[in-house]
């Protein structure tokens, strides 16, 4: 039978010990006990600050053992400990192992959903219907829905081949200038600075016939 992890009840809220780091954490409130205790005495934690356990014991959450530090100061404090590199690697290995458990997957799922709500959005018109669509700031999505995407890429345009003069159809989003690979290979492009000098095999053939 699976044993239950140690837990502490604080002001009617259950805080369970996490195997990865040894901190007590409330899965109902999504808060760490040491941060809650520090805020009860000192008020809201300043933006960008972390709460450090002075004696190095994450289960000792007495207010005298808690101290607010910047991330850099916090890292330097732990670097003073002997074997901190091995300890860090052990914690990373445990974190990866814990993330693959049902408990870890649930935690990551809940936090990713909460982060998604606060992630910046980018408003831009749909390339097909012009309707304003919402996309993530890092996403290059151009369409408001799948139907618009299919309709847009289903459009075709007529293009005249630069080599043989044949008129052919190609998707609107493609920048094709030749009707076939054979014609494309017949085009010799010589780059000189910003100018492109194009010589066509077709012209050479006209000179031979004359």
C-alpha positions in Angstrom: 0.0 0.0 0.0 1.3 3.4 -1.0 2.2 5.5 2.1 1.0 9.1 2.3 3.5 11.9 2.3 4.1 13.9 5.5 1.8 16.9 5.8 1.1 19.9 8.0 -2.2 21.6 8.7 -1.9 25.4 8.8 -5.0 27.6 9.3 -7.2 24.8 8.1 -5.2 24.2 4.9 -3.3 21.0 4.2 0.4 21.3 3.1 2.0 18.1 1.9 5.8 17.6 1.7 7.1 17.4 -1.9 9.6 14.7 -2.6 11.6 16.8 -5.0 12.6 19.7 -2.7 11.2 18.8 0.8 9.0 22.0 0.9 5.5 21.8 2.1 3.0 22.7 -0.6 -0.8 23.2 -0.8 -2.3 21.7 -3.9 -5.6 23.3 -3.1 -4.2 26.9 -2.9 -1.1 26.3 -5.1 1.1 27.9 -2.4 4.2 27.0 -0.5 3.9 27.0 3.3 7.1 29.0 3.9 6.0 31.8 1.6 2.5 31.9 3.3 4.1 32.1 6.8 6.5 34.9 5.7 3.7 36.9 4.1 1.6 36.5 7.3 4.3 38.3 9.3 5.9 40.7 6.7 3.2 41.3 4.1 3.3 40.6 0.4 6.6 39.2 -0.9 8.3 41.9 -3.1 8.2 41.2 -6.8 11.2 39.0 -7.9 12.2 38.0 -4.3 12.4 34.4 -3.0 12.1 33.1 0.5 15.2 31.3 1.8 15.5 28.8 4.6 18.5 30.1 6.6 19.5 26.7 8.2 19.0 24.9 4.9 16.2 22.7 6.2 13.1 23.2 3.9 10.8 21.6 6.5 11.7 24.2 9.2 9.2 27.0 8.5 9.7 29.0 11.6 9.6 32.7 10.8 13.1 33.2 12.3 14.4 30.7 9.7 12.9 32.5 6.8 14.6 35.3 4.8 13.7 37.2 1.6 16.5 37.2 -1.0 16.9 38.1 -4.6 17.4 35.0 -6.9 21.1 35.8 -7.2 21.6 36.1 -3.5 19.6 32.9 -3.0 21.8 31.0 -5.5 25.0 32.3 -3.8 23.7 31.1 -0.4 23.3 27.6 -1.7 26.6 27.6 -3.5 28.3 28.0 -0.1 27.1 24.6 0.8 29.4 21.6 0.3 28.6 19.4 -2.6 26.1 21.9 -3.9 26.7 20.8 -7.5 25.9 17.2 -6.8 22.9 18.3 -4.7 21.7 20.4 -7.6 22.0 17.5 -10.0 20.2 15.2 -7.6 17.3 17.7 -7.3 17.1 18.0 -11.1 16.9 14.3 -11.5 14.3 14.0 -8.8 12.3 16.9 -10.4 12.3 15.1 -13.8 11.3 11.9 -12.1 8.5 13.6 -10.2 7.3 15.5 -13.3 6.5 12.1 -14.9 4.3 10.9 -12.0 0.5 11.5 -12.1 0.9 14.1 -9.4 3.6 16.0 -11.3 1.6 15.8 -14.6 -1.4 17.2 -12.8 0.6 20.1 -11.3 2.2 21.0 -14.7 -1.2 20.9 -16.4 -2.8 23.2 -13.9 0.1 25.7 -14.0 0.3 25.7 -17.8 -3.4 26.6 -17.9 -3.0 29.4 -15.4 0.0 30.7 -17.3 -1.9 30.5 -20.6 -4.5 32.9 -19.3 -1.9 35.6 -18.5 0.2 35.1 -21.7 0.3 38.1 -24.0 -1.9 38.0 -27.1 -1.5 39.5 -30.5 -4.6 40.7 -32.4 -4.3 40.5 -36.2 -6.7 40.1 -39.2 -7.3 36.7 -40.8 -5.5 36.5 -44.1 -8.6 35.0 -45.7 -11.8 36.6 -44.3 -10.2 39.7 -42.6 -11.8 38.8 -39.3 -9.8 39.8 -36.2 -8.2 36.8 -34.7 -6.3 36.2 -31.5 -2.9 34.6 -31.5 -0.1 34.2 -29.0 2.6 36.9 -29.3 5.1 34.2 -30.4 2.7 32.5 -32.8 2.6 33.4 -36.5 -1.0 32.1 -37.1 -2.6 33.9 -40.0 -6.1 32.4 -40.0 -9.0 32.5 -37.6 -10.1 28.9 -38.3 -9.2 25.8 -40.2 -11.8 26.5 -42.9 -10.1 29.9 -43.8 -6.7 28.2 -44.0 -8.0 25.6 -46.4 -9.8 28.1 -48.5 -6.8 30.4 -48.7 -4.3 27.8 -49.7 -6.9 26.4 -52.2 -6.7 29.6 -54.3 -4.7 29.6 -57.5 -3.3 32.2 -59.8 -2.2 32.1 -63.4 1.5 32.7 -64.1 3.5 32.9 -67.4 6.6 30.8 -67.4 9.7 33.0 -67.9 11.4 30.4 -70.1 8.8 28.8 -72.4 6.0 31.3 -72.1 3.5 28.7 -71.0 0.6 29.8 -68.8 0.2 27.6 -65.7 -1.7 27.6 -62.4 0.0 27.7 -59.0 -1.2 28.3 -55.4 -1.6 32.0 -54.6 0.9 31.9 -51.7 3.7 30.4 -54.0 6.2 32.6 -55.7 6.8 30.3 -58.7 8.1 31.7 -62.0 8.7 28.5 -64.0 6.2 25.9 -65.1 8.6 22.9 -64.5 11.9 22.0 -63.1 13.3 21.7 -66.6 12.5 25.3 -67.3 13.9 26.4 -64.0 17.2 24.6 -64.7 17.4 26.3 -68.1 17.5 29.7 -66.4 21.0 31.0 -65.7 21.0 33.6 -63.0 24.2 35.6 -62.5 24.3 37.8 -59.4 26.1 41.1 -59.7 25.5 43.3 -56.6 21.8 44.0 -56.4 21.1 43.3 -60.1 20.1 40.0 -61.6 21.1 39.3 -65.1 19.0 36.6 -66.6 19.9 34.8 -69.8 17.3 32.4 -71.3 18.0 29.3 -73.2 15.0 30.2 -75.4 16.8 33.3 -76.7 19.9 31.2 -77.5 17.7 28.8 -79.4 16.2 31.7 -81.5 19.7 32.8 -82.4 20.6 29.3 -83.5 17.6 29.0 -85.8 18.2 32.4 -87.4 
